[in-house]
């Protein structure tokens, strides 16, 4: 899920005068990672639309919702269409939630569309239509967790926060901790390390967050890492230790064929394409096994992605 690499780094906004994380002093060996990684990022960062100045905080937030568990290559066309249709949170908030689900298309995990719609409504009602600047305010929005709040505060407002996605965690695990892969779930030790590595200047810290993420996405990948292109290969603890594999293989992607997720996707595809209510008979045709089909449909209703109507018909949610 990659777009062509560009030779210009995205511009970062000036730091916002809002509270950020405290500034623990990083060990000198850790600080030495900053210069080569930031220099590499300046030359090799992808020119992605949500990194451009015109994307604004709302564009950053939309991208963070879409990029969860989804490759950049799949996100790009949906993101462009989404931002053209809903360039401000208020534009999305004015639409029915089902329209967000419809526009989400085949990105997968469509509950993210409902959560993004809910966040847009809250931004419109609580913050005058502007994405809030403070980390605590972001965290209070529907559908936003610690990672997304930190990412938006950093990438949209140039603040100083530890942004720990899978790519960053893998870079830190290898370069600093000396293990091939990070734990399955983010640990307190990882958060402590990430905070210790943050540059003290907020703007530099925001670029460091983006740069370490990009390094993990393009070079220090889960499989077939390209150490020859890595700007910190000479000081990478895992490489210097001989790349030990004692902590197990990379996690495999979840099987999709034949799962309830696949059935849910097929049911939603019919509903997205419909201009009105869809009768049960039309949904019955998308999957041969009735028990699994009913379970998937019930799950969509329970998640608020589908509304049941009278006479056994269904539609995308209007409220």
C-alpha positions in Angstrom: 0.0 0.0 0.0 2.4 2.5 -1.1 2.3 5.6 -3.4 5.4 6.6 -5.4 8.2 7.9 -3.3 8.8 11.6 -3.8 12.0 13.5 -3.1 10.3 16.3 -1.1 9.2 16.0 2.4 5.8 17.3 3.4 5.7 20.6 5.2 4.8 20.4 8.9 2.7 23.1 10.5 4.1 25.3 13.2 3.6 24.0 16.8 0.3 24.9 18.4 0.5 26.5 21.8 -1.3 23.7 23.5 -0.1 21.3 26.3 2.1 18.5 25.1 3.9 15.6 26.7 6.6 16.3 29.2 10.2 16.3 27.9 12.3 13.5 29.5 15.9 13.7 28.5 16.7 10.9 26.0 20.0 9.0 26.3 22.6 10.3 23.9 22.6 7.0 21.9 18.8 7.5 21.4 19.1 11.1 20.4 21.6 10.1 17.7 18.8 8.4 15.8 17.0 11.7 15.2 19.4 13.3 12.7 19.8 10.4 10.2 16.1 9.4 10.3 14.9 13.0 9.9 17.5 13.5 7.1 16.3 10.3 5.3 12.6 11.5 5.7 13.4 14.9 4.1 14.6 13.0 1.0 12.3 10.0 0.8 9.0 10.9 2.4 6.0 10.1 0.1 4.0 13.0 -1.2 0.6 11.9 0.3 -2.4 14.2 0.2 -3.0 14.3 3.9 0.6 15.5 4.5 0.0 18.6 2.4 -0.7 21.9 4.0 -4.1 22.2 2.3 -5.3 19.0 3.9 -5.7 20.7 7.2 -6.5 19.0 10.5 -9.7 17.4 9.1 -7.8 15.8 6.3 -5.3 14.4 8.8 -8.1 13.0 10.9 -9.8 11.4 7.9 -6.6 9.8 6.8 -5.9 8.4 10.3 -9.3 6.7 10.4 -8.9 5.3 6.9 -5.4 4.0 7.3 -6.1 1.8 10.3 -5.4 -1.7 9.1 -5.6 -0.6 5.5 -2.9 0.0 2.9 -2.1 3.5 1.6 -2.8 2.3 -2.0 -6.4 1.4 -1.1 -7.0 4.5 1.0 -5.8 7.1 -1.6 -8.8 7.0 -4.0 -11.4 6.8 -1.3 -9.7 9.6 0.7 -9.7 11.9 -2.4 -13.4 11.3 -3.0 -14.3 11.7 0.6 -12.5 15.0 1.0 -14.0 16.3 -2.3 -17.5 15.5 -1.0 -17.0 16.4 2.7 -14.1 19.0 2.9 -15.2 20.0 6.5 -16.5 18.1 9.5 -19.8 19.9 9.2 -20.3 18.7 5.7 -20.1 15.1 6.8 -22.2 15.7 10.0 -25.0 17.1 7.8 -25.4 13.7 6.0 -26.9 10.5 7.2 -24.5 8.0 8.8 -25.4 5.6 6.1 -23.9 7.9 3.5 -20.5 7.6 5.3 -20.8 3.8 5.2 -21.7 4.0 1.5 -18.7 6.2 0.7 -16.4 4.0 2.7 -16.8 1.5 -0.1 -14.5 -1.6 0.2 -12.0 -0.2 2.6 -13.1 -2.8 5.2 -13.9 -2.4 8.9 -16.9 -0.1 8.0 -17.6 0.7 11.6 -14.7 3.2 11.2 -17.0 5.1 8.8 -19.7 5.4 11.5 -17.1 6.5 14.1 -15.7 9.1 11.8 -19.2 10.4 11.2 -19.8 10.5 14.9 -16.6 12.4 15.4 -17.7 14.9 12.7 -21.0 15.5 14.5 -19.2 16.0 17.8 -16.7 18.4 16.3 -19.6 20.4 14.7 -21.6 20.5 17.9 -18.9 21.0 20.5 -16.0 22.8 18.7 -17.7 25.0 16.1 -16.8 22.7 13.2 -13.0 22.9 13.8 -11.0 19.8 14.8 -9.9 20.5 18.4 -6.2 21.3 19.0 -5.8 19.8 22.5 -5.0 16.1 22.9 -7.6 15.7 25.7 -10.3 17.2 23.5 -9.4 14.9 20.6 -9.4 11.9 22.9 -12.9 12.8 24.0 -14.3 12.6 20.5 -16.3 9.4 19.5 -14.2 6.8 17.9 -10.8 8.3 18.8 -8.3 6.4 20.9 -4.9 7.2 22.2 -3.1 6.6 19.0 -5.4 8.7 16.8 -5.5 11.6 19.2 -1.7 11.6 19.4 -1.4 11.3 15.6 -3.8 14.2 14.9 -2.2 16.4 17.5 1.2 15.7 16.1 0.6 15.7 12.3 -2.1 18.4 12.2 -0.8 20.7 14.9 2.9 20.0 15.3 2.6 19.0 18.9 4.9 16.8 20.9 3.4 13.3 21.5 4.5 9.7 21.2 2.8 8.3 18.1 3.0 4.5 18.3 1.6 2.7 15.3 2.8 -0.8 14.2 5.5 0.7 11.9 7.0 2.9 14.7 6.8 0.1 17.2 8.7 -2.2 14.8 11.4 0.5 14.2 12.0 1.0 17.9 11.9 -2.7 18.7 14.7 -3.3 16.2 16.8 -0.2 16.3 16.7 0.3 20.1 15.5 -2.8 21.9 17.2 -5.3 19.6 14.3 -7.6 18.9 12.7 -8.5 15.5 9.1 -7.6 16.3 7.3 -5.7 19.0 4.8 -7.4 21.4 1.3 -8.1 20.1 -0.1 -5.3 22.2 1.6 -2.0 23.0 3.3 -2.2 26.4 4.1 0.4 29.1 7.8 -0.1 28.3 7.2 0.8 24.6 5.4 4.0 25.6 8.2 4.9 28.0 10.8 4.4 25.3 8.8 6.3 22.7 8.5 9.3 25.1 12.2 9.2 26.0 13.0 9.3 22.3 10.9 12.4 21.5 12.9 15.5 20.6 12.3 18.3 23.0 11.2 20.8 20.3 7.5 20.1 19.4 7.9 20.7 15.7 10.9 18.3 15.5 9.0 15.8 17.6 6.1 15.9 15.1 8.5 15.3 12.2 10.2 12.5 14.1 6.9 10.8 14.6 6.2 11.0 10.8 9.7 10.0 9.9 9.9 6.9 12.1 6.5 5.8 10.8 7.6 6.3 7.2 10.8 4.3 7.9 8.8 1.4 9.2 6.4 1.5 6.2 9.1 1.7 3.5 12.3 0.3 4.8 12.1 -1.5 8.2 9.1 -3.6 7.0 7.7 -6.6 8.7 9.1 -8.9 6.0 12.1 -8.4 3.7 13.5 -5.4 5.5 15.9 -3.3 3.4 18.8 -2.6 5.7 20.9 -1.3 2.9 18.5 1.7 2.6 18.2 2.2 6.4 19.7 5.5 7.7 20.4 3.9 11.1 21.5 0.4 10.0 25.0 1.0 11.5 23.5 1.5 15.0 20.5 -0.8 14.8 20.6 -3.1 17.9 18.8 -5.9 16.1 21.1 -5.9 13.1 24.3 -5.6 15.2 23.1 -8.6 17.2 22.9 -10.7 14.0 19.1 -10.3 13.5 18.1 -12.9 16.0 14.6 -14.5 15.4 14.0 -15.8 18.9 10.8 -13.8 19.3 8.9 -15.6 16.6 7.7 -14.9 13.1 5.8 -11.8 11.9 2.1 -11.9 12.6 0.1 -13.2 9.6 -2.9 -11.3 8.2 -6.3 -12.6 9.1 -7.9 -15.1 6.8 -10.8 -13.4 4.9 -12.4 -16.0 2.5 -15.3 -17.7 4.0 -15.4 -15.7 7.2 -18.2 -13.6 8.7 -16.3 -10.5 7.6 -16.6 -11.6 4.0 -20.3 -12.2 4.3 -20.8 -8.8 6.0 -18.9 -7.2 3.1 -21.1 -8.8 0.5 -24.3 -7.8 2.4 -23.0 -4.2 2.7 -22.1 -4.1 -1.0 -25.7 -4.8 -1.9 -27.0 -2.1 0.5 -24.4 0.5 -0.6 -25.5 0.1 -4.2 -29.2 0.3 -3.5 -31.1 3.6 -3.8 -33.8 2.4 -1.4 -34.7 -0.4 1.0 -33.4 -3.8 0.1 -35.7 -6.8 0.6 -34.5 -9.9 2.5 -34.7 -12.0 -0.6 -32.0 -9.8 -2.3 -29.7 -10.2 0.6 -30.3 -14.0 0.8 -28.8 -14.3 -2.7 -25.4 -13.0 -1.7 -24.4 -16.0 0.5 -25.4 -19.7 0.3 -25.2 -20.6 4.0 -28.3 -19.3 5.8 -27.0 -19.5 9.4 -23.8 -17.6 8.7 -25.6 -15.1 6.5 -28.2 -14.4 9.3 -25.4 -14.1 11.8 -23.5 -11.6 9.6 -26.7 -9.6 9.0 -27.5 -9.5 12.7 -24.0 -8.3 13.4 -24.4 -5.5 11.0 -27.6 -4.4 12.6 -26.1 -4.6 16.1 -23.1 -2.5 15.0 -25.5 0.2 13.7 -24.3 -0.3 10.1 -27.7 -1.5 8.9 -31.3 -0.6 9.8 -34.0 -3.2 9.7 -37.4 -2.1 8.3 -40.9 -3.4 8.2 -41.6 -6.5 6.0 -38.1 -7.8 6.3 -36.3 -5.0 4.3 -33.0 -3.3 5.3 -31.2 -0.1 4.5 -28.1 1.9 5.5 -28.7 4.0 8.7 -30.3 7.4 8.4 -29.8 8.5 12.0 
